[in-house]
């Protein structure tokens, strides 16, 4: 598991793990639907 920059969360791909951006009102998140800290 690698760390993503703030405002992004890790997504497991078949070969590569990617970082995806959190929602517009979210500062940090575990996933697209799970916000840890709002802006």
GUPAMAR-819229 format. One record per residue (C-alpha): x, y, z. Coordinates in nm, 4 decimals, m for minus. Layout:
N
> x|y|z
> X|Y|Z
...
END
This chain:
39
> x|y|z
> 0.0000|0.0000|0.0000
> 0.1461|0.3339|m0.1031
> 0.0513|0.6752|0.0244
> m0.1411|0.9176|m0.1901
> m0.1107|1.2957|m0.1656
> m0.3633|1.4830|0.0508
> m0.7054|1.4989|m0.1132
> m0.6551|1.1651|m0.2886
> m0.7240|0.8029|m0.2031
> m0.5720|0.4789|m0.3271
> m0.7559|0.2602|m0.5762
> m0.6411|m0.0945|m0.6376
> m0.6036|m0.1703|m1.0043
> m0.5257|m0.5105|m1.1522
> m0.1611|m0.4211|m1.2018
> m0.1109|m0.0765|m1.0535
> m0.2476|0.1091|m0.7551
> m0.3719|0.4530|m0.8515
> m0.4627|0.7663|m0.6624
> m0.8050|0.9180|m0.7251
> m0.9205|1.2600|m0.6140
> m1.1569|1.2887|m0.3169
> m1.4904|1.4676|m0.3530
> m1.4978|1.8440|m0.3998
> m1.5919|1.9124|m0.0364
> m1.3545|1.6530|0.1044
> m1.0016|1.7218|0.2252
> m0.9004|1.3631|0.3001
> m1.0803|1.0344|0.2438
> m1.0532|0.6539|0.2444
> m1.2638|0.6214|m0.0699
> m1.4928|0.8187|m0.2993
> m1.7804|0.7730|m0.0538
> m1.5950|0.7809|0.2780
> m1.4736|1.1282|0.3719
> m1.2480|1.1619|0.6779
> m1.2149|1.5390|0.6844
> m1.4292|1.8024|0.5139
> m1.2995|2.1313|0.3780
END
